[in-house]
Amino acid sequence: MKGQDVLVLLKLLASAGQAWSYPQVAHALGMSASEVHAAIKRCTEAGLFNPHTRQPQRKALQEFLIHGLQYVFPAQPGPLVQGLPTAHGAPPLNQRLRFDIHEVPVMPLAGGSTRGPEIRPLYRSAPLAASRDPQLYELLALADALRSGRARERKLAREALEEIFSR
């Protein structure tokens, strides 16, 4: 698995029920169509994507995000950068937690709205893709909370994901 595989699955989850093509997903995520195709192939082999429905395997993806993401793609806050708030600093967790505004983790993005400790994104184009798609942004922020958060942040992210997957 690669970080871009998770990004592709989250994009498809954010666009659930909509028809899609490799070029469309690639354009939305700032990737090439061949990268998206390779990601789908790896996700199919891992049991996270159903090629017949052309959608993520929701239960398997939920389990992977909640129980495996922090081990496969761990993230630690880095140096201060300009970017897009993520983890507990972004919706939906920013409404449920109190935190110092100067400690808001960010995905690096030129012209981003916030300066804070960098959380390295799953894939280099994830911050720009998130800035264009509110549903993807929410899912990436929850993934970043699972990857980098403390126990309370991970618990709230898990609960939020369980709610999303139950829809």
CYANA upper distance limits for C-alpha pairs under 8 A (distance plus 0.5 A):
  1 MET  CA      5 ASP  CA      6.90
  1 MET  CA     42 ARG  CA      7.03
  1 MET  CA     43 CYS  CA      7.90
  2 LYS  CA      6 VAL  CA      7.65
  2 LYS  CA     39 ALA  CA      8.23
  3 GLY  CA      7 LEU  CA      6.97
  3 GLY  CA     73 PHE  CA      7.72
  3 GLY  CA    122 LEU  CA      5.01
  3 GLY  CA    123 TYR  CA      6.09
  4 GLN  CA      8 VAL  CA      6.65
  4 GLN  CA     39 ALA  CA      7.30
  4 GLN  CA    122 LEU  CA      6.83
  4 GLN  CA    123 TYR  CA      5.79
  5 ASP  CA      9 LEU  CA      6.82
  5 ASP  CA     36 VAL  CA      8.28
  5 ASP  CA     39 ALA  CA      5.20
  5 ASP  CA     40 ILE  CA      7.48
  5 ASP  CA     42 ARG  CA      7.90
  5 ASP  CA     43 CYS  CA      7.14
  6 VAL  CA     10 LEU  CA      6.59
  6 VAL  CA    122 LEU  CA      7.97
  7 LEU  CA     11 LYS  CA      6.66
  7 LEU  CA    122 LEU  CA      7.37
  7 LEU  CA    123 TYR  CA      7.65
  7 LEU  CA    126 ALA  CA      7.60
  7 LEU  CA    140 LEU  CA      8.34
  8 VAL  CA     12 LEU  CA      6.78
  8 VAL  CA     25 VAL  CA      8.11
  8 VAL  CA     29 LEU  CA      8.22
  8 VAL  CA     36 VAL  CA      7.34
  8 VAL  CA     39 ALA  CA      7.57
  8 VAL  CA     40 ILE  CA      8.13
  9 LEU  CA     13 LEU  CA      6.58
  9 LEU  CA     49 PHE  CA      8.31
  9 LEU  CA     56 PRO  CA      6.67
 10 LEU  CA     14 ALA  CA      6.49
 10 LEU  CA    136 LEU  CA      6.96
 10 LEU  CA    139 LEU  CA      7.09
 10 LEU  CA    140 LEU  CA      7.95
 11 LYS  CA     15 SER  CA      6.71
 11 LYS  CA     25 VAL  CA      8.16
 11 LYS  CA    136 LEU  CA      6.28
 12 LEU  CA     16 ALA  CA      6.40
 12 LEU  CA     55 GLN  CA      7.18
 12 LEU  CA     56 PRO  CA      7.51
 13 LEU  CA     55 GLN  CA      7.98
 13 LEU  CA     56 PRO  CA      7.24
 14 ALA  CA    135 GLN  CA      5.83
 14 ALA  CA    136 LEU  CA      5.96
 14 ALA  CA    139 LEU  CA      8.10
 16 ALA  CA     55 GLN  CA      7.98
 20 TRP  CA     24 GLN  CA      6.93
 20 TRP  CA     25 VAL  CA      7.38
 21 SER  CA     25 VAL  CA      6.84
 22 TYR  CA     26 ALA  CA      6.46
 22 TYR  CA     33 ALA  CA      5.75
 22 TYR  CA     34 SER  CA      8.44
 22 TYR  CA     36 VAL  CA      6.81
 22 TYR  CA     37 HIS  CA      7.16
 23 PRO  CA     27 HIS  CA      6.51
 23 PRO  CA     32 SER  CA      7.90
 23 PRO  CA     33 ALA  CA      5.58
 24 GLN  CA     28 ALA  CA      6.72
 25 VAL  CA     29 LEU  CA      6.64
 25 VAL  CA     33 ALA  CA      8.12
 25 VAL  CA     36 VAL  CA      7.76
 26 ALA  CA     30 GLY  CA      6.32
 26 ALA  CA     31 MET  CA      5.19
 26 ALA  CA     32 SER  CA      5.77
 26 ALA  CA     33 ALA  CA      5.61
 26 ALA  CA     35 GLU  CA      8.19
 26 ALA  CA     36 VAL  CA      6.58
 27 HIS  CA     31 MET  CA      6.83
 27 HIS  CA     32 SER  CA      7.83
 27 HIS  CA     33 ALA  CA      8.47
 28 ALA  CA    129 ALA  CA      6.78
 29 LEU  CA    125 SER  CA      6.90
 29 LEU  CA    126 ALA  CA      7.26
 29 LEU  CA    128 LEU  CA      8.38
 29 LEU  CA    129 ALA  CA      5.69
 30 GLY  CA    125 SER  CA      6.15
 30 GLY  CA    129 ALA  CA      7.52
 31 MET  CA     35 GLU  CA      6.81
 31 MET  CA     36 VAL  CA      7.49
 31 MET  CA    125 SER  CA      8.05
 32 SER  CA     36 VAL  CA      7.05
 33 ALA  CA     37 HIS  CA      6.63
 34 SER  CA     38 ALA  CA      6.58
 35 GLU  CA     39 ALA  CA      6.60
 36 VAL  CA     40 ILE  CA      6.66
 37 HIS  CA     41 LYS  CA      6.72
 38 ALA  CA     42 ARG  CA      6.76
 39 ALA  CA     43 CYS  CA      6.59
 40 ILE  CA     44 THR  CA      6.52
 40 ILE  CA     49 PHE  CA      7.48
 41 LYS  CA     45 GLU  CA      6.81
 42 ARG  CA     46 ALA  CA      6.70
 43 CYS  CA     47 GLY  CA      6.68
 43 CYS  CA     48 LEU  CA      5.55
 43 CYS  CA     49 PHE  CA      5.88
 44 THR  CA     48 LEU  CA      6.23
 44 THR  CA     49 PHE  CA      5.10
 44 THR  CA     50 ASN  CA      6.78
 44 THR  CA     51 PRO  CA      7.34
 47 GLY  CA     57 GLN  CA      7.65
 47 GLY  CA     60 ALA  CA      7.57
 48 LEU  CA     56 PRO  CA      6.27
 48 LEU  CA     57 GLN  CA      5.52
 48 LEU  CA     58 ARG  CA      8.13
 48 LEU  CA     60 ALA  CA      6.22
 48 LEU  CA     61 LEU  CA      6.07
 49 PHE  CA     54 ARG  CA      7.69
 49 PHE  CA     55 GLN  CA      6.47
 49 PHE  CA     56 PRO  CA      4.69
 49 PHE  CA     57 GLN  CA      5.49
 50 ASN  CA     54 ARG  CA      6.15
 50 ASN  CA     55 GLN  CA      6.18
 50 ASN  CA     56 PRO  CA      6.41
 50 ASN  CA     57 GLN  CA      6.34
 51 PRO  CA     55 GLN  CA      7.59
 56 PRO  CA     61 LEU  CA      7.41
 57 GLN  CA     61 LEU  CA      6.43
 58 ARG  CA     62 GLN  CA      6.51
 58 ARG  CA    165 PHE  CA      7.42
 59 LYS  CA     63 GLU  CA      6.75
 59 LYS  CA    165 PHE  CA      8.34
 60 ALA  CA     64 PHE  CA      6.62
 61 LEU  CA     65 LEU  CA      6.55
 62 GLN  CA     66 ILE  CA      6.61
 62 GLN  CA    161 LEU  CA      7.89
 62 GLN  CA    162 GLU  CA      7.94
 62 GLN  CA    165 PHE  CA      7.58
 63 GLU  CA     67 HIS  CA      6.20
 63 GLU  CA     68 GLY  CA      7.87
 64 PHE  CA     68 GLY  CA      5.32
 64 PHE  CA     69 LEU  CA      6.65
 65 LEU  CA     69 LEU  CA      5.43
 65 LEU  CA     70 GLN  CA      8.43
 65 LEU  CA    143 ALA  CA      7.44
 65 LEU  CA    146 LEU  CA      8.20
 66 ILE  CA    146 LEU  CA      7.47
 66 ILE  CA    158 ARG  CA      6.50
 68 GLY  CA     72 VAL  CA      6.72
 69 LEU  CA     73 PHE  CA      6.08
 69 LEU  CA     74 PRO  CA      7.61
 69 LEU  CA    143 ALA  CA      8.10
 69 LEU  CA    146 LEU  CA      7.54
 69 LEU  CA    147 ARG  CA      6.75
 70 GLN  CA     74 PRO  CA      5.19
 70 GLN  CA     75 ALA  CA      8.04
 70 GLN  CA    146 LEU  CA      6.48
 70 GLN  CA    147 ARG  CA      4.75
 70 GLN  CA    148 SER  CA      7.75
 71 TYR  CA    147 ARG  CA      8.28
 73 PHE  CA    122 LEU  CA      7.95
 73 PHE  CA    147 ARG  CA      7.12
 74 PRO  CA    147 ARG  CA      5.51
 74 PRO  CA    148 SER  CA      7.00
 75 ALA  CA    119 ILE  CA      6.74
 75 ALA  CA    120 ARG  CA      7.02
 75 ALA  CA    144 ASP  CA      8.08
 75 ALA  CA    147 ARG  CA      5.89
 75 ALA  CA    148 SER  CA      5.39
 76 GLN  CA    119 ILE  CA      6.90
 76 GLN  CA    120 ARG  CA      8.36
 76 GLN  CA    148 SER  CA      6.07
 77 PRO  CA    105 PRO  CA      7.45
 77 PRO  CA    117 PRO  CA      5.84
 77 PRO  CA    118 GLU  CA      5.89
 77 PRO  CA    119 ILE  CA      5.74
 77 PRO  CA    120 ARG  CA      8.42
 77 PRO  CA    148 SER  CA      7.78
 78 GLY  CA    117 PRO  CA      5.75
 78 GLY  CA    118 GLU  CA      5.21
 78 GLY  CA    119 ILE  CA      6.87
 78 GLY  CA    120 ARG  CA      8.35
 79 PRO  CA    116 GLY  CA      8.27
 79 PRO  CA    117 PRO  CA      5.73
 79 PRO  CA    118 GLU  CA      6.22
 80 LEU  CA    115 ARG  CA      6.91
 80 LEU  CA    116 GLY  CA      5.33
 80 LEU  CA    117 PRO  CA      4.85
 80 LEU  CA    118 GLU  CA      6.44
 81 VAL  CA    106 VAL  CA      7.91
 81 VAL  CA    108 PRO  CA      6.76
 81 VAL  CA    115 ARG  CA      5.91
 81 VAL  CA    116 GLY  CA      6.12
 81 VAL  CA    117 PRO  CA      6.72
 81 VAL  CA    118 GLU  CA      6.39
 82 GLN  CA    106 VAL  CA      7.79
 82 GLN  CA    108 PRO  CA      6.39
 82 GLN  CA    109 LEU  CA      6.76
 82 GLN  CA    110 ALA  CA      7.06
 82 GLN  CA    111 GLY  CA      7.47
 82 GLN  CA    112 GLY  CA      6.03
 82 GLN  CA    113 SER  CA      7.64
 82 GLN  CA    114 THR  CA      6.19
 82 GLN  CA    115 ARG  CA      4.86
 82 GLN  CA    116 GLY  CA      7.12
 83 GLY  CA    106 VAL  CA      5.73
 83 GLY  CA    107 MET  CA      5.83
 83 GLY  CA    108 PRO  CA      4.75
 83 GLY  CA    109 LEU  CA      4.71
 83 GLY  CA    110 ALA  CA      6.88
 83 GLY  CA    111 GLY  CA      7.37
 83 GLY  CA    112 GLY  CA      4.46
 83 GLY  CA    113 SER  CA      6.61
 83 GLY  CA    114 THR  CA      5.98
 83 GLY  CA    115 ARG  CA      6.65
 83 GLY  CA    116 GLY  CA      8.04
 83 GLY  CA    118 GLU  CA      8.50
 83 GLY  CA    127 PRO  CA      8.48
 84 LEU  CA    106 VAL  CA      5.55
 84 LEU  CA    107 MET  CA      5.71
 84 LEU  CA    108 PRO  CA      6.97
 84 LEU  CA    109 LEU  CA      6.64
 84 LEU  CA    112 GLY  CA      5.68
 84 LEU  CA    113 SER  CA      6.60
 84 LEU  CA    114 THR  CA      6.65
 84 LEU  CA    127 PRO  CA      7.28
 84 LEU  CA    131 SER  CA      8.04
 85 PRO  CA     89 GLY  CA      5.83
 85 PRO  CA     90 ALA  CA      5.86
 85 PRO  CA    104 VAL  CA      6.82
 85 PRO  CA    105 PRO  CA      6.29
 85 PRO  CA    106 VAL  CA      4.76
 85 PRO  CA    107 MET  CA      6.92
 85 PRO  CA    113 SER  CA      8.25
 85 PRO  CA    114 THR  CA      6.89
 85 PRO  CA    116 GLY  CA      8.48
 86 THR  CA     90 ALA  CA      5.31
 86 THR  CA    104 VAL  CA      7.90
 86 THR  CA    105 PRO  CA      6.14
 86 THR  CA    106 VAL  CA      5.61
 86 THR  CA    107 MET  CA      6.80
 86 THR  CA    119 ILE  CA      8.38
 86 THR  CA    140 LEU  CA      8.09
 86 THR  CA    141 ALA  CA      5.15
 86 THR  CA    142 LEU  CA      8.35
 86 THR  CA    144 ASP  CA      7.14
 86 THR  CA    145 ALA  CA      8.08
 87 ALA  CA     93 LEU  CA      7.73
 87 ALA  CA    105 PRO  CA      7.12
 87 ALA  CA    106 VAL  CA      8.40
 87 ALA  CA    140 LEU  CA      8.43
 87 ALA  CA    141 ALA  CA      4.95
 87 ALA  CA    142 LEU  CA      6.20
 87 ALA  CA    143 ALA  CA      7.77
 87 ALA  CA    144 ASP  CA      5.41
 87 ALA  CA    145 ALA  CA      4.58
 87 ALA  CA    146 LEU  CA      8.30
 87 ALA  CA    148 SER  CA      8.15
 87 ALA  CA    149 GLY  CA      7.69
 88 HIS  CA     92 PRO  CA      8.45
 88 HIS  CA     93 LEU  CA      5.45
 88 HIS  CA     94 ASN  CA      5.77
 88 HIS  CA     97 LEU  CA      7.60
 88 HIS  CA    104 VAL  CA      7.81
 88 HIS  CA    105 PRO  CA      8.09
 88 HIS  CA    141 ALA  CA      7.91
 88 HIS  CA    142 LEU  CA      8.35
 88 HIS  CA    145 ALA  CA      6.69
 88 HIS  CA    149 GLY  CA      8.24
 88 HIS  CA    153 GLU  CA      7.09
 89 GLY  CA     93 LEU  CA      7.29
 89 GLY  CA     94 ASN  CA      5.43
 89 GLY  CA    104 VAL  CA      5.58
 89 GLY  CA    105 PRO  CA      6.85
 89 GLY  CA    106 VAL  CA      8.37
 90 ALA  CA     94 ASN  CA      5.64
 90 ALA  CA    138 GLU  CA      7.83
 90 ALA  CA    141 ALA  CA      6.71
 91 PRO  CA     95 GLN  CA      7.29
 91 PRO  CA    138 GLU  CA      6.43
 91 PRO  CA    141 ALA  CA      7.82
 92 PRO  CA     96 ARG  CA      7.88
 92 PRO  CA    138 GLU  CA      7.20
 92 PRO  CA    142 LEU  CA      8.47
 92 PRO  CA    160 ALA  CA      8.20
 93 LEU  CA     97 LEU  CA      6.80
 93 LEU  CA    142 LEU  CA      8.26
 93 LEU  CA    153 GLU  CA      8.37
 93 LEU  CA    156 LEU  CA      7.65
 93 LEU  CA    157 ALA  CA      7.62
 94 ASN  CA     98 ARG  CA      7.94
 99 PHE  CA    103 GLU  CA      7.69
 99 PHE  CA    104 VAL  CA      8.16
100 ASP  CA    104 VAL  CA      7.61
102 HIS  CA    115 ARG  CA      8.06
102 HIS  CA    116 GLY  CA      6.78
103 GLU  CA    116 GLY  CA      6.39
103 GLU  CA    117 PRO  CA      7.23
104 VAL  CA    114 THR  CA      8.38
104 VAL  CA    115 ARG  CA      8.21
104 VAL  CA    116 GLY  CA      5.91
104 VAL  CA    117 PRO  CA      7.35
105 PRO  CA    116 GLY  CA      5.77
105 PRO  CA    117 PRO  CA      5.39
105 PRO  CA    118 GLU  CA      6.34
105 PRO  CA    119 ILE  CA      6.70
106 VAL  CA    114 THR  CA      7.69
106 VAL  CA    115 ARG  CA      7.63
106 VAL  CA    116 GLY  CA      6.22
106 VAL  CA    117 PRO  CA      6.58
106 VAL  CA    118 GLU  CA      5.62
106 VAL  CA    119 ILE  CA      6.27
107 MET  CA    118 GLU  CA      6.37
107 MET  CA    119 ILE  CA      5.92
107 MET  CA    120 ARG  CA      6.82
107 MET  CA    121 PRO  CA      6.50
107 MET  CA    127 PRO  CA      6.31
108 PRO  CA    112 GLY  CA      7.98
108 PRO  CA    118 GLU  CA      6.84
108 PRO  CA    119 ILE  CA      8.06
108 PRO  CA    120 ARG  CA      7.99
108 PRO  CA    121 PRO  CA      8.35
108 PRO  CA    127 PRO  CA      7.24
109 LEU  CA    127 PRO  CA      6.59
109 LEU  CA    128 LEU  CA      7.33
119 ILE  CA    144 ASP  CA      8.00
119 ILE  CA    148 SER  CA      8.18
121 PRO  CA    126 ALA  CA      6.79
121 PRO  CA    127 PRO  CA      7.61
121 PRO  CA    144 ASP  CA      8.43
122 LEU  CA    126 ALA  CA      7.28
125 SER  CA    129 ALA  CA      6.75
126 ALA  CA    130 ALA  CA      6.43
127 PRO  CA    131 SER  CA      6.68
128 LEU  CA    132 ARG  CA      7.12
129 ALA  CA    133 ASP  CA      6.92
129 ALA  CA    136 LEU  CA      8.19
129 ALA  CA    137 TYR  CA      8.32
130 ALA  CA    134 PRO  CA      7.08
130 ALA  CA    136 LEU  CA      6.07
130 ALA  CA    137 TYR  CA      4.76
130 ALA  CA    140 LEU  CA      7.89
131 SER  CA    137 TYR  CA      7.16
133 ASP  CA    137 TYR  CA      6.57
134 PRO  CA    138 GLU  CA      6.74
135 GLN  CA    139 LEU  CA      6.93
136 LEU  CA    140 LEU  CA      6.56
137 TYR  CA    141 ALA  CA      6.55
138 GLU  CA    142 LEU  CA      6.76
139 LEU  CA    143 ALA  CA      6.64
139 LEU  CA    161 LEU  CA      8.40
140 LEU  CA    144 ASP  CA      6.56
141 ALA  CA    145 ALA  CA      6.70
142 LEU  CA    146 LEU  CA      6.83
142 LEU  CA    157 ALA  CA      5.79
142 LEU  CA    158 ARG  CA      8.39
142 LEU  CA    160 ALA  CA      8.23
142 LEU  CA    161 LEU  CA      7.81
143 ALA  CA    147 ARG  CA      6.66
143 ALA  CA    157 ALA  CA      8.12
144 ASP  CA    148 SER  CA      6.36
144 ASP  CA    149 GLY  CA      7.91
145 ALA  CA    149 GLY  CA      5.21
145 ALA  CA    153 GLU  CA      6.64
145 ALA  CA    154 ARG  CA      6.29
145 ALA  CA    157 ALA  CA      6.75
146 LEU  CA    153 GLU  CA      7.90
146 LEU  CA    154 ARG  CA      5.37
146 LEU  CA    157 ALA  CA      6.93
146 LEU  CA    158 ARG  CA      7.96
149 GLY  CA    153 GLU  CA      5.78
149 GLY  CA    154 ARG  CA      6.11
150 ARG  CA    154 ARG  CA      6.62
151 ALA  CA    155 LYS  CA      6.59
152 ARG  CA    156 LEU  CA      6.76
153 GLU  CA    157 ALA  CA      6.57
154 ARG  CA    158 ARG  CA      6.50
155 LYS  CA    159 GLU  CA      6.77
156 LEU  CA    160 ALA  CA      6.65
157 ALA  CA    161 LEU  CA      6.62
158 ARG  CA    162 GLU  CA      6.60
159 GLU  CA    163 GLU  CA      6.77
160 ALA  CA    164 ILE  CA      6.79
161 LEU  CA    165 PHE  CA      6.56
162 GLU  CA    166 SER  CA      6.58
163 GLU  CA    167 ARG  CA      7.27
